[in-house]
Amino acid sequence: MNAKQAAGYKAAEWVQEGMLVGLGTGSTAYYVIERIGQRVAEGLKIQAIATSKASEELAEKYRIPLIKAADVSKLDLAIDGADEVDPALALIKGGGGALLREKLVAINSDKFIVIADPGKLVPHLGAFKLPIEIVPFCYEWTLVQLKSRYDIEFQMRTRDGGLYMTDNGNYIVDASFGVIKDPGTLDAELKQLTGVVDHGLFVNIADVVVIGHEDGTTEMIEKP
């Protein structure tokens, strides 16, 4: 069992009979879905919302019943990975491109559990480039707006020779902020920019972080 699997399997223990669960996206969240799928096969009855097409396909593979947001008002629990976690449990997410759906699911859950390996723990956010989801229409102007406000490098994310497109039909620009001293302020500033849909800063959202280790052990860090 590797660190990601250890964290994912441990977090899956929070899932209880009858819960409505948000399923994250990415290499660590894969193990959560895998373990929940095993428990569903053993008789656990839950319903879930997936945060990406990839996670939806994985949930269907494991026969985890999926529902639509219109069917419920909130979720009991959401479990997802992170690209960086600071001491206050602020996060950078979005390396996998699903940040908007992940944030929607996280903020509409009673409890949000983050799973990670020790390498994701950082003293300050920002070494990992911050993903910013922007609308395709006049995206060049949004990019100019970002560059005029922040004197850092911005790079449009690409895939297969073209601009990367999220499951929502938007683009992502990756921002090299370096040390982010005040995630809460940057969170609010970016959301005010026209053309920006959302971004990968998750501030005051995570409740618990489960850290998995290569020896299969785990530790929990709760919100300060």
C-alpha positions as CSV (number, residue, x, y, z in Angstrom):
1,M,0.0,0.0,0.0
2,N,1.4,3.4,-1.0
3,A,0.9,6.7,0.7
4,K,-2.0,7.8,-1.6
5,Q,-3.8,4.5,-1.1
6,A,-3.3,4.6,2.6
7,A,-4.9,8.1,2.8
8,G,-7.7,7.3,0.4
9,Y,-8.7,4.1,2.2
10,K,-8.6,5.7,5.6
11,A,-10.8,8.6,4.5
12,A,-13.3,6.2,3.0
13,E,-13.9,5.0,6.5
14,W,-15.9,8.2,7.2
15,V,-18.5,7.1,4.7
16,Q,-21.5,5.6,6.5
17,E,-24.8,4.0,5.5
18,G,-27.2,6.3,3.7
19,M,-24.8,9.1,3.2
20,L,-24.7,11.5,0.3
21,V,-21.0,11.7,-0.7
22,G,-19.0,14.0,-3.0
23,L,-16.3,12.1,-4.9
24,G,-13.1,14.0,-5.7
25,T,-10.8,13.8,-8.7
26,G,-7.2,12.8,-9.2
27,S,-4.7,10.1,-8.4
28,T,-5.4,10.1,-4.6
29,A,-9.1,10.4,-4.9
30,Y,-9.0,7.3,-7.2
31,Y,-8.3,5.2,-4.1
32,V,-11.2,6.7,-2.2
33,I,-13.6,5.8,-5.0
34,E,-12.0,2.3,-5.3
35,R,-12.5,1.6,-1.5
36,I,-16.0,3.0,-1.4
37,G,-16.8,0.8,-4.4
38,Q,-15.5,-2.2,-2.5
39,R,-17.7,-1.3,0.4
40,V,-20.7,-0.8,-1.9
41,A,-20.1,-4.3,-3.3
42,E,-20.2,-5.5,0.3
43,G,-23.6,-4.0,0.9
44,L,-23.0,-0.3,1.8
45,K,-25.8,1.9,0.5
46,I,-24.9,5.4,-0.4
47,Q,-25.4,7.9,-3.2
48,A,-22.7,10.2,-4.7
49,I,-21.9,13.1,-6.9
50,A,-18.7,13.0,-8.9
51,T,-16.6,16.1,-9.5
52,S,-15.4,15.1,-13.0
53,K,-16.2,12.9,-15.9
54,A,-13.2,10.7,-15.0
55,S,-14.5,10.2,-11.5
56,E,-18.0,9.6,-12.7
57,E,-16.7,6.8,-15.0
58,L,-14.8,5.3,-12.1
59,A,-17.8,5.4,-9.9
60,E,-19.9,3.7,-12.5
61,K,-17.3,1.1,-12.9
62,Y,-17.6,0.3,-9.1
63,R,-21.4,0.6,-9.3
64,I,-21.6,3.5,-6.9
65,P,-25.1,5.1,-7.4
66,L,-24.8,8.6,-8.8
67,I,-27.3,11.4,-8.3
68,K,-27.7,15.0,-9.6
69,A,-27.4,18.2,-7.6
70,A,-31.0,18.9,-8.4
71,D,-32.0,15.8,-6.4
72,V,-30.5,17.0,-3.1
73,S,-29.9,20.2,-1.2
74,K,-26.5,19.3,0.3
75,L,-24.1,16.4,0.8
76,D,-23.0,14.8,4.1
77,L,-19.4,14.4,3.1
78,A,-16.9,15.2,0.4
79,I,-13.4,13.6,0.0
80,D,-10.8,14.9,-2.3
81,G,-7.1,15.4,-2.8
82,A,-5.0,18.6,-2.9
83,D,-1.8,19.9,-4.6
84,E,-0.7,21.8,-1.5
85,V,-1.9,22.1,2.1
86,D,-0.7,24.9,4.5
87,P,-0.8,24.8,8.3
88,A,-4.2,26.5,8.4
89,L,-5.5,23.8,6.0
90,A,-5.8,26.3,3.1
91,L,-5.3,24.4,-0.1
92,I,-4.3,24.7,-3.7
93,K,-6.3,22.4,-5.9
94,G,-6.9,22.1,-9.6
95,G,-3.8,20.3,-11.0
96,G,-6.3,17.8,-12.5
97,G,-8.5,20.6,-13.9
98,A,-11.6,19.9,-11.9
99,L,-11.3,22.8,-9.4
100,L,-14.7,24.4,-10.0
101,R,-16.7,21.2,-9.6
102,E,-14.5,20.2,-6.7
103,K,-15.1,23.5,-4.9
104,L,-18.9,23.4,-5.5
105,V,-19.1,20.0,-4.0
106,A,-16.8,20.8,-1.1
107,I,-18.7,24.0,0.0
108,N,-22.0,22.2,-0.2
109,S,-20.9,19.3,2.1
110,D,-21.3,19.2,5.8
111,K,-17.7,17.8,6.1
112,F,-14.8,18.1,3.6
113,I,-12.0,15.7,4.1
114,V,-8.7,16.2,2.2
115,I,-6.4,13.3,1.4
116,A,-2.7,13.8,0.6
117,D,0.8,12.4,1.0
118,P,3.4,14.2,3.2
119,G,4.9,16.0,0.2
120,K,1.8,18.1,-0.2
121,L,2.3,19.8,3.2
122,V,3.9,23.2,2.8
123,P,4.6,26.2,5.1
124,H,3.1,28.6,2.6
125,L,1.0,28.0,-0.5
126,G,2.3,28.9,-3.9
127,A,5.2,26.7,-5.0
128,F,2.6,24.8,-7.0
129,K,1.2,27.0,-9.7
130,L,-2.3,28.3,-8.9
131,P,-4.9,27.2,-11.5
132,I,-7.4,29.9,-12.5
133,E,-10.4,28.9,-14.6
134,I,-11.4,31.5,-17.1
135,V,-14.1,31.7,-19.8
136,P,-13.0,31.1,-23.4
137,F,-14.7,34.3,-24.7
138,C,-12.1,37.0,-25.0
139,Y,-9.8,35.0,-22.7
140,E,-6.9,37.1,-24.0
141,W,-8.4,40.1,-22.3
142,T,-8.7,38.2,-19.1
143,L,-5.1,37.2,-19.3
144,V,-4.1,40.8,-19.9
145,Q,-6.2,41.8,-16.9
146,L,-4.4,39.3,-14.7
147,K,-0.9,40.3,-15.9
148,S,-1.7,44.0,-15.3
149,R,-2.7,43.3,-11.7
150,Y,0.0,40.7,-10.7
151,D,3.6,41.0,-11.9
152,I,4.2,37.2,-12.2
153,E,4.2,34.5,-14.9
154,F,0.9,33.3,-16.2
155,Q,0.7,30.3,-18.6
156,M,-2.3,29.0,-20.5
157,R,-2.6,25.3,-19.8
158,T,-2.4,23.1,-22.9
159,R,-3.1,19.5,-23.9
160,D,-2.6,17.6,-27.1
161,G,-1.3,20.7,-28.9
162,G,-4.2,23.0,-28.0
163,L,-5.6,24.9,-25.0
164,Y,-6.8,22.7,-22.2
165,M,-10.5,22.7,-21.7
166,T,-12.2,21.8,-18.4
167,D,-15.3,19.6,-18.2
168,N,-17.2,22.9,-17.9
169,G,-15.9,24.1,-21.3
170,N,-13.5,26.7,-19.8
171,Y,-9.8,27.3,-20.0
172,I,-7.2,27.2,-17.2
173,V,-4.3,29.6,-16.7
174,D,-1.6,28.5,-14.3
175,A,-0.2,31.4,-12.2
176,S,3.3,31.3,-10.6
177,F,2.6,33.3,-7.4
178,G,5.5,31.9,-5.4
179,V,4.8,32.4,-1.7
180,I,1.1,33.3,-1.2
181,K,1.3,35.2,2.2
182,D,-2.5,35.9,2.4
183,P,-4.6,33.2,0.6
184,G,-7.8,34.7,1.8
185,T,-7.1,38.1,0.3
186,L,-5.9,36.6,-3.0
187,D,-9.0,34.4,-3.1
188,A,-11.3,37.4,-2.9
189,E,-9.3,39.5,-5.4
190,L,-9.3,36.9,-8.1
191,K,-13.0,36.2,-7.8
192,Q,-13.7,39.9,-8.5
193,L,-12.0,39.8,-11.9
194,T,-14.4,39.6,-14.8
195,G,-13.7,36.6,-17.0
196,V,-12.4,34.6,-14.0
197,V,-14.9,31.7,-13.2
198,D,-13.0,30.4,-10.1
199,H,-9.6,29.4,-8.9
200,G,-7.8,26.7,-7.0
201,L,-7.5,28.4,-3.7
202,F,-9.6,26.6,-1.1
203,V,-9.6,28.8,2.0
204,N,-11.6,27.9,5.2
205,I,-13.2,24.9,3.4
206,A,-11.2,21.8,4.6
207,D,-12.2,20.3,7.9
208,V,-9.7,17.4,8.1
209,V,-6.6,16.4,6.2
210,V,-5.6,12.7,6.1
211,I,-1.9,12.2,5.4
212,G,-0.9,8.8,4.1
213,H,2.6,7.4,4.5
214,E,4.5,4.9,2.4
215,D,4.4,2.3,5.2
216,G,0.6,2.4,5.1
217,T,0.1,4.4,8.2
218,T,-2.0,7.6,8.3
219,E,-2.3,10.7,10.4
220,M,-5.0,13.3,10.7
221,I,-4.7,17.1,10.9
222,E,-7.8,18.9,12.0
223,K,-8.7,22.6,11.2
224,P,-7.0,24.8,13.8
